[in-house]
């Protein structure tokens, strides 16, 4: 479905076609692929769960680097349509390879293939306080997490007057740092637990969004992009590594995780449009966006999510297994 959506994007000329191909088709395809993969990794590892999730999710920023460079190099030469098609063919080949790897059997999966009926939702989650604390914290963090990535190239071009290529490479630097952050923090989590690095990275990411306000030079902006990518990247693998402590019943781990991530997905959907709407408030007459509103929005909502994580930490310590939280 994701490949089909990208192929259809190459044929799109009107907004509704872009919305259907990239927004609906690709969104559904990647959503159906992403959460089950996380649940599979979470259940396949116990002692090295955080590290396994860090390594597996580092493929996302690696793909961001590859696809950004492909688009930057090919679009001026072959045009938008064929650039997108080439990316779709590459994606199809990688998906086929991933399908083979996901079918690899592990001795640590427990009753993953026991034949029990899987449920799309479990009503017990709606009455579980740690579940809602986890979900609210993740929602706030993801509401601001993606916003800087959407506006880093635009900020570089319009405010710092960087070239289009240089502005895009600022995003590449951020994605490269994200790989280091995802793997590095999960190594730390393996030895000291997942909650401390999750809270710390959420707090630091929020502060970096506010520090973005002072990035008025190219060097300062590139430093911000690198550090934000590194610390915010940890917000992807660490939540699923904590979730087994949130869910009291391992047999519904995938169901509860899917429910929590589905709610968090709305934050990813809403964050960037909200940032765009705020950027138009008080914008200069020359059409430049008001990036101060974007920076404040991202920093404040992520800061709220970080404080909510502290509440989740307290709940898990009192109500759940204490192992792995420190």
KATA-V558542 format. One record per residue. N is the residue number from 1. RES is the residue in three letters. PHI is phi in whole degrees, 0 to 359 (999 if undefined). BURIAL is I if it has 16 or more other C-alpha atoms within 10 Angstrom, else O. D_CENTER is the distance of its C-alpha to the mean C-alpha in Angstrom with 2 decimals. Layout:
N;RES;PHI;BURIAL;D_CENTER, N;RES;PHI;BURIAL;D_CENTER
This chain:
1;UNK;999;I;19.77, 2;UNK;294;I;16.94, 3;UNK;295;I;19.65, 4;UNK;299;I;22.09, 5;UNK;297;I;19.90, 6;UNK;291;I;19.49, 7;UNK;297;I;23.22, 8;UNK;292;I;24.06, 9;UNK;298;I;22.13, 10;UNK;293;I;24.66, 11;UNK;260;I;27.41, 12;UNK;285;I;26.08, 13;UNK;234;O;28.26, 14;UNK;251;O;27.78, 15;UNK;299;O;24.92, 16;UNK;297;O;25.16, 17;UNK;290;O;24.89, 18;UNK;295;I;21.64, 19;UNK;297;O;20.36, 20;UNK;290;I;21.56, 21;UNK;284;I;20.44, 22;UNK;274;I;16.99, 23;UNK;287;O;16.10, 24;UNK;270;O;17.78, 25;UNK;294;I;18.47, 26;UNK;292;I;15.39, 27;UNK;298;I;13.17, 28;UNK;295;O;15.37, 29;UNK;298;I;15.57, 30;UNK;288;O;11.99, 31;UNK;295;I;11.53, 32;UNK;293;O;14.74, 33;UNK;275;O;13.80, 34;UNK;287;O;10.43, 35;UNK;295;I;11.56, 36;UNK;300;O;15.03, 37;UNK;295;O;13.97, 38;UNK;296;I;12.23, 39;UNK;296;I;15.39, 40;UNK;295;I;17.60, 41;UNK;294;I;16.43, 42;UNK;299;I;16.70, 43;UNK;275;I;20.19, 44;UNK;275;I;21.29, 45;UNK;232;I;21.02, 46;UNK;237;O;22.46, 47;UNK;290;O;23.63, 48;UNK;248;I;20.88, 49;UNK;300;I;18.05, 50;UNK;298;I;15.67, 51;UNK;295;I;16.60, 52;UNK;299;I;16.29, 53;UNK;292;I;12.70, 54;UNK;297;I;12.04, 55;UNK;293;I;14.02, 56;UNK;293;I;12.73, 57;UNK;281;I;8.98, 58;UNK;292;I;10.35, 59;UNK;295;O;11.44, 60;UNK;294;O;8.37, 61;UNK;294;I;9.14, 62;UNK;298;I;12.71, 63;UNK;296;O;12.68, 64;UNK;299;I;11.49, 65;UNK;295;I;14.50, 66;UNK;297;O;16.81, 67;UNK;291;I;16.29, 68;UNK;296;O;16.53, 69;UNK;293;O;19.72, 70;UNK;302;O;21.08, 71;UNK;296;I;20.82, 72;UNK;298;I;22.32, 73;UNK;277;O;25.15, 74;UNK;269;O;26.04, 75;UNK;303;O;25.78, 76;UNK;292;O;28.87, 77;UNK;266;O;30.79, 78;UNK;245;O;30.24, 79;UNK;90;O;28.79, 80;UNK;296;O;25.64, 81;UNK;300;O;26.60, 82;UNK;287;I;27.33, 83;UNK;297;I;24.38, 84;UNK;295;I;22.05, 85;UNK;295;I;24.33, 86;UNK;298;I;24.25, 87;UNK;297;I;20.45, 88;UNK;293;I;20.81, 89;UNK;297;O;23.49, 90;UNK;298;O;21.47, 91;UNK;298;I;18.58, 92;UNK;297;O;21.30, 93;UNK;296;O;22.73, 94;UNK;291;O;19.53, 95;UNK;296;O;18.92, 96;UNK;297;O;22.51, 97;UNK;294;O;22.10, 98;UNK;295;O;19.05, 99;UNK;300;O;21.21, 100;UNK;296;O;23.93, 101;UNK;291;O;21.84, 102;UNK;291;O;20.40, 103;UNK;277;O;24.05, 104;UNK;296;O;24.97, 105;UNK;276;O;26.71, 106;UNK;241;O;26.11, 107;UNK;280;O;28.72, 108;UNK;256;O;26.29, 109;UNK;278;I;24.92, 110;UNK;64;O;27.70, 111;UNK;263;O;28.43, 112;UNK;302;O;25.37, 113;UNK;248;O;27.89, 114;UNK;285;O;30.57, 115;UNK;93;O;30.98, 116;UNK;293;O;30.21, 117;UNK;293;O;29.07, 118;UNK;269;O;25.37, 119;UNK;248;O;24.58, 120;UNK;284;O;22.00, 121;UNK;210;O;22.38, 122;UNK;228;O;24.40, 123;UNK;296;O;26.17, 124;UNK;297;O;26.52, 125;UNK;297;I;22.92, 126;UNK;289;O;23.92, 127;UNK;252;O;26.58, 128;UNK;260;O;24.69, 129;UNK;294;O;24.02, 130;UNK;300;I;21.49, 131;UNK;300;I;19.41, 132;UNK;289;I;19.44, 133;UNK;296;I;18.90, 134;UNK;299;I;15.72, 135;UNK;295;I;14.55, 136;UNK;294;I;15.65, 137;UNK;299;I;14.06, 138;UNK;296;I;10.57, 139;UNK;298;I;11.42, 140;UNK;296;I;12.63, 141;UNK;295;I;9.85, 142;UNK;284;I;7.28, 143;UNK;296;I;10.43, 144;UNK;254;I;10.58, 145;UNK;301;I;7.35, 146;UNK;278;I;7.03, 147;UNK;302;I;10.83, 148;UNK;300;I;11.99, 149;UNK;297;I;10.37, 150;UNK;291;O;12.28, 151;UNK;252;I;15.39, 152;UNK;302;I;15.76, 153;UNK;298;I;17.97, 154;UNK;295;I;19.91, 155;UNK;298;I;20.61, 156;UNK;299;I;21.87, 157;UNK;286;I;24.12, 158;UNK;274;O;25.53, 159;UNK;266;O;25.85, 160;UNK;262;O;26.40, 161;UNK;58;O;28.01, 162;UNK;282;I;26.24, 163;UNK;291;O;26.77, 164;UNK;301;O;24.30, 165;UNK;295;O;23.74, 166;UNK;295;O;23.37, 167;UNK;294;I;20.83, 168;UNK;292;I;18.67, 169;UNK;289;I;19.19, 170;UNK;296;I;17.87, 171;UNK;292;I;14.47, 172;UNK;297;I;15.29, 173;UNK;300;I;16.21, 174;UNK;297;I;12.96, 175;UNK;291;I;11.13, 176;UNK;297;I;14.04, 177;UNK;295;I;13.79, 178;UNK;297;I;10.22, 179;UNK;298;I;11.94, 180;UNK;297;I;14.62, 181;UNK;296;I;12.65, 182;UNK;295;I;10.85, 183;UNK;284;I;14.30, 184;UNK;297;I;16.41, 185;UNK;291;I;15.14, 186;UNK;285;I;15.32, 187;UNK;296;I;18.84, 188;UNK;298;O;19.64, 189;UNK;296;I;18.37, 190;UNK;298;I;20.67, 191;UNK;265;O;23.61, 192;UNK;237;O;22.99, 193;UNK;92;I;20.70, 194;UNK;268;I;17.05, 195;UNK;290;I;17.63, 196;UNK;300;I;19.02, 197;UNK;294;I;16.23, 198;UNK;295;I;13.61, 199;UNK;297;I;15.92, 200;UNK;298;I;16.81, 201;UNK;291;I;13.42, 202;UNK;296;I;12.62, 203;UNK;293;I;16.11, 204;UNK;294;I;16.14, 205;UNK;299;I;13.01, 206;UNK;297;I;14.89, 207;UNK;296;I;18.07, 208;UNK;296;I;16.79, 209;UNK;299;I;15.91, 210;UNK;287;I;19.51, 211;UNK;292;I;20.83, 212;UNK;305;I;19.50, 213;UNK;303;I;22.55, 214;UNK;269;O;24.87, 215;UNK;278;I;23.39, 216;UNK;257;O;26.42, 217;UNK;237;O;27.10, 218;UNK;297;I;25.45, 219;UNK;297;O;25.45, 220;UNK;298;O;23.94, 221;UNK;294;I;21.21, 222;UNK;294;I;20.36, 223;UNK;296;I;20.42, 224;UNK;301;I;18.02, 225;UNK;300;I;15.56, 226;UNK;293;I;15.98, 227;UNK;290;I;15.76, 228;UNK;295;I;12.79, 229;UNK;300;I;10.78, 230;UNK;293;I;12.35, 231;UNK;282;I;11.99, 232;UNK;287;I;8.58, 233;UNK;300;I;7.33, 234;UNK;292;I;9.11, 235;UNK;287;I;7.15, 236;UNK;270;I;5.27, 237;UNK;279;I;8.84, 238;UNK;289;I;11.04, 239;UNK;304;I;10.75, 240;UNK;296;I;11.94, 241;UNK;286;I;14.51, 242;UNK;276;I;15.87, 243;UNK;301;I;16.01, 244;UNK;303;I;19.23, 245;UNK;280;I;20.90, 246;UNK;283;I;19.92, 247;UNK;275;I;21.25, 248;UNK;283;I;25.01, 249;UNK;242;O;25.69, 250;UNK;300;O;24.16, 251;UNK;289;O;25.40, 252;UNK;244;I;22.99, 253;UNK;302;I;19.92, 254;UNK;297;I;18.13, 255;UNK;295;I;19.42, 256;UNK;295;I;18.36, 257;UNK;296;I;14.82, 258;UNK;298;I;14.64, 259;UNK;296;I;16.20, 260;UNK;295;I;13.92, 261;UNK;291;I;10.68, 262;UNK;296;O;12.75, 263;UNK;292;O;13.56, 264;UNK;296;I;10.08, 265;UNK;297;I;9.43, 266;UNK;295;O;12.29, 267;UNK;295;I;10.74, 268;UNK;298;I;8.12, 269;UNK;289;O;11.41, 270;UNK;272;O;13.59, 271;UNK;303;I;12.09, 272;UNK;293;I;12.93, 273;UNK;298;O;16.27, 274;UNK;297;O;17.25, 275;UNK;300;I;16.68, 276;UNK;296;I;18.76, 277;UNK;294;O;21.41, 278;UNK;293;I;21.71, 279;UNK;293;I;22.03, 280;UNK;277;I;25.07, 281;UNK;279;O;26.83, 282;UNK;72;O;29.31, 283;UNK;290;O;28.32, 284;UNK;298;O;31.12, 285;UNK;291;O;33.63, 286;UNK;281;O;32.69, 287;UNK;94;O;29.48, 288;UNK;293;O;27.13, 289;UNK;288;I;24.20, 290;UNK;273;I;24.45, 291;UNK;290;I;21.51, 292;UNK;300;I;22.76, 293;UNK;296;I;21.67, 294;UNK;295;I;18.08, 295;UNK;296;I;18.07, 296;UNK;293;I;19.73, 297;UNK;299;I;17.57, 298;UNK;299;I;14.25, 299;UNK;296;I;16.16, 300;UNK;289;I;18.04, 301;UNK;291;I;15.51, 302;UNK;289;I;13.31, 303;UNK;295;I;16.71, 304;UNK;298;I;17.60, 305;UNK;295;I;14.63, 306;UNK;295;I;15.73, 307;UNK;293;O;19.26, 308;UNK;296;I;18.42, 309;UNK;298;I;17.05, 310;UNK;297;I;20.55, 311;UNK;295;I;22.06, 312;UNK;298;I;20.08, 313;UNK;303;I;21.28, 314;UNK;296;O;24.80, 315;UNK;297;I;24.67, 316;UNK;294;I;23.53, 317;UNK;294;O;26.21, 318;UNK;277;O;28.83, 319;UNK;254;O;28.07, 320;UNK;238;I;26.36, 321;UNK;295;O;26.85, 322;UNK;280;O;26.75, 323;UNK;291;O;26.08, 324;UNK;88;I;22.77, 325;UNK;270;I;21.97, 326;UNK;250;O;23.68
